[in-house]
């Protein structure tokens, strides 16, 4: 009986996690995917997420991303810190060219 209850609990947990992942919707800014997250106010984080979601073309999105990274690097440098290197291009999905991909 215990094993059946354990299996049912495990299945319930798996289904709830799957549902959460599917319901997440569009891109969400977080400390794991946003350079300078810790140097932004809660209001700035919300504005950043809304701005990134609103882009319809690659170039303006990329320009914003570069400017944002520079701003966050300046904030980090002012505190004697640096931003992590790397990361993904959050604007990549807006590219229309397929050359070099």
C-alpha positions as CSV (number, residue, x, y, z in Angstrom):
1,X,0.0,0.0,0.0
2,X,2.9,2.4,0.8
3,X,4.4,1.9,-2.6
4,X,1.1,2.8,-4.3
5,X,0.8,5.9,-2.2
6,X,4.5,6.8,-3.0
7,X,3.9,6.3,-6.7
8,X,0.8,8.4,-6.7
9,X,2.6,11.2,-4.8
10,X,5.5,11.0,-7.3
11,X,3.1,11.1,-10.3
12,X,1.2,14.1,-8.8
13,X,4.5,15.9,-8.2
14,X,5.6,15.2,-11.8
15,X,2.4,16.4,-13.3
16,X,2.3,19.6,-11.2
17,X,5.9,20.4,-12.3
18,X,5.1,19.7,-15.9
19,X,2.0,21.9,-15.8
20,X,4.1,24.7,-14.2
21,X,6.7,24.5,-17.0
22,X,4.1,24.6,-19.7
23,X,2.2,27.5,-18.1
24,X,5.3,29.7,-17.8
25,X,4.6,31.4,-21.0
26,X,6.9,34.0,-22.6
27,X,10.5,34.7,-21.5
28,X,10.9,35.8,-17.9
29,X,13.8,37.8,-16.7
30,X,15.5,36.2,-13.7
31,X,18.9,36.1,-11.9
32,X,19.8,33.1,-14.0
33,X,19.3,34.7,-17.4
34,X,19.8,38.4,-17.0
35,X,23.2,40.1,-16.7
36,X,23.2,42.6,-13.9
37,X,20.1,41.2,-12.2
38,X,21.5,42.0,-8.8
39,X,22.3,45.6,-9.9
40,X,18.7,46.3,-11.0
41,X,15.8,47.5,-8.9
42,X,12.6,45.4,-8.9
43,X,11.0,48.1,-11.1
44,X,13.9,48.0,-13.6
45,X,13.6,44.2,-13.7
46,X,10.0,44.4,-14.7
47,X,10.7,47.1,-17.3
48,X,13.6,45.1,-18.7
49,X,11.4,42.0,-19.1
50,X,8.6,44.0,-20.8
51,X,11.1,45.8,-23.1
52,X,12.7,42.5,-24.2
53,X,9.4,40.9,-24.8
54,X,8.2,43.8,-27.0
55,X,10.9,43.6,-29.6
56,X,9.8,42.4,-33.0
57,X,13.1,42.8,-34.9
58,X,16.6,41.6,-34.1
59,X,18.7,44.8,-34.5
60,X,16.8,47.0,-32.0
61,X,16.7,44.1,-29.6
62,X,20.4,43.4,-30.0
63,X,21.2,47.1,-29.6
64,X,19.2,47.2,-26.4
65,X,20.9,44.1,-25.1
66,X,24.4,45.6,-25.7
67,X,23.4,48.9,-24.0
68,X,21.9,47.0,-21.1
69,X,25.0,44.9,-20.6
70,X,27.2,48.0,-20.7
71,X,25.0,49.7,-18.1
72,X,25.1,46.7,-15.9
73,X,28.9,46.4,-16.3
74,X,29.2,50.0,-15.3
75,X,27.1,49.4,-12.2
76,X,29.1,46.3,-11.3
77,X,32.5,48.1,-11.9
78,X,31.3,50.9,-9.6
79,X,31.1,48.3,-6.8
80,X,34.4,46.7,-7.7
81,X,32.7,43.7,-9.3
82,X,32.3,42.3,-12.8
83,X,29.5,40.5,-14.7
84,X,29.8,36.9,-15.7
85,X,31.1,36.3,-19.2
86,X,29.1,34.5,-21.8
87,X,25.4,34.0,-21.8
88,X,23.0,33.6,-24.7
89,X,21.7,36.1,-27.2
90,X,18.1,36.8,-26.0
91,X,17.3,38.3,-29.4
92,X,18.4,35.3,-31.4
93,X,14.8,34.2,-32.0
94,X,14.2,37.5,-33.9
95,X,16.8,36.9,-36.5
96,X,15.5,36.6,-40.0
97,X,18.8,35.7,-41.7
98,X,19.9,32.1,-41.5
99,X,23.4,32.6,-42.8
100,X,26.0,31.6,-40.2
101,X,23.6,29.9,-37.9
